[in-house]
Amino acid sequence: MTPTKVYLNSLTAILLSASCGVALAAGAGTVQHLSGTLSAQNPDGSVRILSQKSEVNPGQVVTTQKDSYAQINFTDGSSMTMRPNTQMKIENYQFSDARPQEDSAFFRLLKGGLRTVTGLVGKRGNQDAYRIGTATATIGIRGSSGDTLDCTGGGDGAGGPCEKVEQGVYHTTYTGSYIMQNESGSQIIGEGQFGFVKDATTPPQILPKDPGLNLADLPFVLGQVPKQQQECAVR
């Protein structure tokens, strides 16, 4: 083999290895549906506008604007729909098919509301691996779907669900169960129930009925993201 061929083969191997590395370093999730404006602030402070198929990654603060909805599908098969004027930080996300014991997903709801459907994180390995942090409580899931709404700041004047309810954090469960907990106590929120936490020093409680949130309508139907297939082939 000539020196030129050796060099070209080595270069090809290096480039192939690099392209495979990029495929393996995929983001935590992908924007599946988008209506309106969605942005992501990186840990260094830079901000970029997201579009359909954009990736989201741990450490980012993802924000929807007024009248905007966004559905994000994560690599474990979970889905999340962000309501208008919602800000959510992906504090931590780890998922690998081969290492279920390392599964972890922690999303901090800074304002607004989320609808979530669980994936593999929390269903295998540690059942407490999937959590949503809010201003008044942490919400864990047990293979579920539900809505979480942070109304601690009151309404925003846009006619959203926080306009006519008491300030605090609300959660309703559609399937499975969620658990709301803070330093003052914990409460399991079963199917069809509404949970409420007024502040961090008040224990979570079950409400007798929908307090007027009317969360049923969303422009997207949450679904499971197909298992990703990674290919790295020489043509």
C-alpha positions in Angstrom: 0.0 0.0 0.0 1.4 3.4 -1.0 1.9 6.2 1.6 -0.8 8.2 -0.1 -3.4 5.4 0.3 -2.3 4.8 3.9 -2.9 8.5 4.6 -6.3 8.6 2.9 -7.4 5.4 4.8 -6.3 6.9 8.1 -8.1 10.2 7.3 -11.3 8.3 6.4 -11.2 6.4 9.7 -10.7 9.6 11.7 -13.6 11.3 9.9 -15.8 8.3 10.3 -15.1 8.1 14.0 -15.9 11.8 14.4 -19.2 11.4 12.6 -20.2 8.5 14.7 -19.3 10.5 17.8 -21.7 13.2 16.7 -24.5 10.7 16.3 -23.9 9.3 19.8 -23.8 12.8 21.3 -27.4 13.6 20.3 -29.5 16.0 22.4 -31.8 15.1 25.2 -34.9 15.8 23.1 -36.2 17.2 19.9 -38.9 19.8 19.2 -41.7 17.7 17.6 -44.4 20.3 17.2 -44.3 24.1 17.5 -46.9 26.8 17.2 -45.5 30.3 17.9 -42.1 31.2 19.3 -39.8 28.9 21.3 -36.3 29.8 22.5 -33.4 28.2 24.4 -30.9 30.0 26.6 -27.6 28.1 26.9 -25.6 27.9 30.1 -23.2 30.6 28.7 -26.1 33.0 28.4 -26.5 32.9 24.6 -30.0 32.5 23.2 -31.2 30.8 20.1 -34.7 30.5 18.5 -35.8 27.0 18.1 -37.8 25.4 15.3 -39.4 22.1 14.6 -36.7 19.3 14.8 -34.4 21.5 16.9 -32.6 19.7 19.7 -32.7 20.7 23.4 -30.0 19.8 25.9 -29.3 19.7 29.6 -28.5 23.0 31.1 -30.8 25.0 28.7 -33.7 27.2 29.8 -36.5 26.7 27.2 -39.1 29.4 26.9 -42.4 29.8 25.0 -43.8 33.2 24.3 -47.4 34.5 24.4 -49.9 32.3 22.4 -47.1 29.7 21.8 -47.1 26.0 22.3 -44.3 23.5 21.9 -44.1 19.7 22.2 -40.7 18.2 22.9 -40.1 14.4 22.6 -37.2 13.1 24.6 -34.9 10.1 23.8 -36.4 7.8 26.5 -39.9 8.1 24.8 -41.3 10.7 27.1 -43.1 13.8 25.8 -43.7 17.3 27.1 -46.0 20.1 25.9 -45.1 23.6 27.1 -48.0 26.0 27.4 -47.8 29.8 26.5 -45.5 32.0 28.7 -43.8 28.9 30.1 -40.1 28.7 31.1 -38.5 25.4 31.9 -34.9 24.5 32.7 -33.5 21.1 31.9 -31.5 20.7 35.0 -30.5 17.1 34.3 -31.2 14.5 31.7 -29.4 11.1 31.4 -30.7 8.2 29.4 -28.8 5.2 27.9 -30.4 1.9 26.7 -27.5 0.0 28.3 -27.4 1.8 31.6 -30.9 2.0 33.3 -29.3 2.5 36.7 -28.0 5.9 35.5 -31.4 7.2 34.3 -32.2 10.7 35.5 -34.5 13.5 34.4 -35.1 16.7 36.4 -37.0 19.5 34.8 -37.5 22.8 36.7 -40.7 24.6 35.9 -39.8 28.3 36.4 -43.2 29.6 35.3 -46.2 28.5 33.2 -47.4 25.0 32.6 -46.4 21.6 31.3 -48.2 18.5 30.2 -46.0 15.4 30.6 -46.2 11.8 29.5 -43.5 9.5 30.9 -41.1 7.3 29.0 -38.5 4.8 30.2 -36.9 7.1 32.8 -38.7 6.3 36.0 -40.1 3.0 34.7 -36.9 1.0 34.9 -34.2 1.3 37.5 -35.0 4.1 40.0 -38.7 5.0 40.0 -37.8 8.4 41.4 -35.5 9.2 38.4 -38.0 11.5 36.8 -38.9 14.7 38.6 -40.4 18.2 38.0 -39.2 20.9 40.3 -41.5 23.9 41.1 -41.4 26.9 43.4 -43.3 25.1 46.2 -42.8 21.4 45.7 -41.1 18.6 43.7 -43.4 16.4 41.6 -42.4 12.8 40.9 -44.1 10.4 38.5 -45.0 6.7 38.5 -45.6 6.0 34.8 -48.1 8.7 34.2 -49.5 11.6 32.2 -50.6 14.9 33.7 -50.5 18.7 33.8 -48.4 20.8 36.1 -49.1 24.6 36.4 -47.1 27.2 38.4 -49.4 30.0 39.4 -47.3 31.2 42.3 -46.9 34.6 40.5 -50.6 34.9 39.7 -52.0 35.5 36.2 -50.1 37.3 33.4 -53.0 39.3 32.2 -53.3 37.1 29.1 -56.4 35.2 30.2 -54.5 32.0 31.0 -55.6 29.4 33.5 -53.8 31.2 36.4 -56.0 34.3 36.1 -58.9 33.0 38.3 -57.3 30.7 40.8 -55.4 31.1 44.1 -51.7 31.5 43.8 -49.7 28.3 44.1 -48.7 25.2 42.2 -51.4 22.9 40.7 -51.2 19.4 39.3 -53.8 17.1 37.8 -53.2 13.5 36.8 -54.7 11.8 33.7 -53.1 8.3 33.9 -51.0 6.6 36.6 -50.1 8.7 39.6 -47.9 11.6 40.6 -46.5 12.6 44.0 -46.2 16.2 45.2 -43.8 16.7 48.0 -42.0 19.4 49.9 -40.5 19.7 53.4 -44.0 19.9 54.9 -45.3 16.7 53.5 -46.3 14.6 50.5 -49.4 13.8 48.6 -50.1 11.2 45.9 -52.3 12.6 43.1 -54.2 9.8 41.4 -56.2 9.7 38.2 -58.7 12.5 37.9 -57.5 14.3 41.0 -56.2 17.8 41.4 -53.3 18.6 43.8 -52.4 22.0 45.1 -49.4 23.5 47.1 -49.8 27.0 48.3 -46.1 27.6 49.2 -43.0 25.7 50.3 -44.1 25.7 54.0 -47.6 24.3 53.3 -48.1 20.5 52.7 -49.6 19.5 49.4 -53.4 18.8 49.4 -56.1 17.2 47.2 -58.7 19.6 45.9 -62.3 18.5 45.8 -62.6 19.3 42.1 -61.1 21.3 39.2 -60.6 24.8 40.7 -61.2 26.3 37.2 -58.0 25.6 35.4 -59.7 24.0 32.4 -56.5 22.3 31.1 -58.0 19.8 28.8 -57.4 21.6 25.5 -54.0 21.5 23.8 -53.1 21.9 20.1 -50.9 18.8 20.1 -51.6 15.2 20.9 -48.8 13.8 23.1 -47.2 10.6 21.8 -44.2 8.4 22.2 -41.1 9.2 20.1 -40.0 6.1 18.1 -36.8 4.6 19.3 -33.9 6.3 17.6 -31.8 4.4 15.2 -28.2 5.5 14.8 -26.3 4.6 11.7 -22.7 5.2 10.8 -21.9 3.6 7.5 -19.3 4.1 4.8 -20.7 4.4 1.3 
